Structures are given as C-alpha cells and as structure tokens.
C-alpha cells in the first residue's frame, strides 16, 4: 500500500487520539501518585480505575492500528 492522503490522514488522526489519551493517562497517574503521597495507600477511586483501564485499551488499539498502517506501506 502507498502512503496516500487518506492513509496519512488516518495516521495523523490516530496520532492525535493517542496524544489526548496519553495526556489523560498522565493526569490520572499524577493523581494516583499524589494520592499515594498523601494517603499512603489506595491512590485512585473506582471511576479513575475504570477510566485508566479504558484509556489503556484505547491506546493499545491506536498503536495496533498505527503498526498495521506502517507494516502495510511499501
């Protein structure tokens, strides 16, 4: 496959989604570290845990698709 405008656009959109998900993940990690320093244990609530797992899955999907695109280019 050639790097057409559509492929480049998809890759760019995936990159943007990755950046947003990663920024949110970093914020959740910072929140967890802050909680550990203050409380000592139990650093995130169930809502944050669920969001963290969702972001982890989203990042994995994005990176997988980006790899597929890279692998398919000639």
C-alpha positions in Angstrom: 0.0 0.0 0.0 1.2 3.5 -0.7 1.0 6.4 1.7 -2.0 8.1 0.2 -3.6 11.2 1.5 -6.2 9.1 3.2 -3.7 6.8 4.9 -1.7 9.9 6.1 -4.8 11.5 7.4 -5.9 8.3 9.3 -2.4 8.0 10.8 -2.5 11.7 11.8 -5.9 11.3 13.4 -4.7 8.2 15.3 -1.7 10.2 16.5 -3.9 13.0 17.8 -6.1 10.5 19.6 -3.0 8.9 21.1 -1.8 12.2 22.3 -5.1 13.0 24.0 -5.4 9.6 25.6 -1.8 9.7 26.8 -2.2 13.2 28.3 -5.3 12.0 30.2 -3.4 8.8 31.3 -0.5 11.0 32.6 -3.0 13.1 34.6 -4.5 10.0 36.2 -1.1 8.7 37.1 -0.2 12.1 38.6 -3.4 12.0 40.6 -2.5 8.5 41.8 1.0 9.5 42.9 -0.4 12.5 44.7 -2.9 10.2 46.5 -0.1 7.8 47.5 2.0 10.6 49.0 -1.0 12.0 51.0 -2.8 8.8 52.0 0.0 6.3 51.6 -2.3 3.6 50.1 -5.4 3.5 48.0 -4.4 6.0 45.4 -7.4 6.1 43.0 -11.2 5.6 43.1 -13.2 3.1 41.1 -14.1 5.7 38.5 -10.4 6.6 37.9 -9.5 2.9 37.7 -12.2 2.3 35.1 -11.0 5.3 33.1 -7.4 4.2 33.3 -8.3 0.7 32.0 -10.4 2.2 29.2 -7.5 4.5 28.2 -5.0 1.6 28.3 -7.3 -0.3 25.9 -7.8 2.7 23.7 -4.0 3.3 23.5 -3.4 -0.3 22.6 -6.0 -0.2 19.8 -4.5 3.1 18.4 -0.9 1.7 18.5 -2.0 -1.5 16.9 -3.7 0.3 14.0 -0.7 2.6 13.6 1.5 -0.5 13.4 -0.8 -2.1 10.8 -0.6 1.0 8.7 3.2 1.1 9.0 3.5 -2.6 8.2 1.3 -2.3 5.1 3.3 0.5 3.5 5.7 -0.4 0.7 
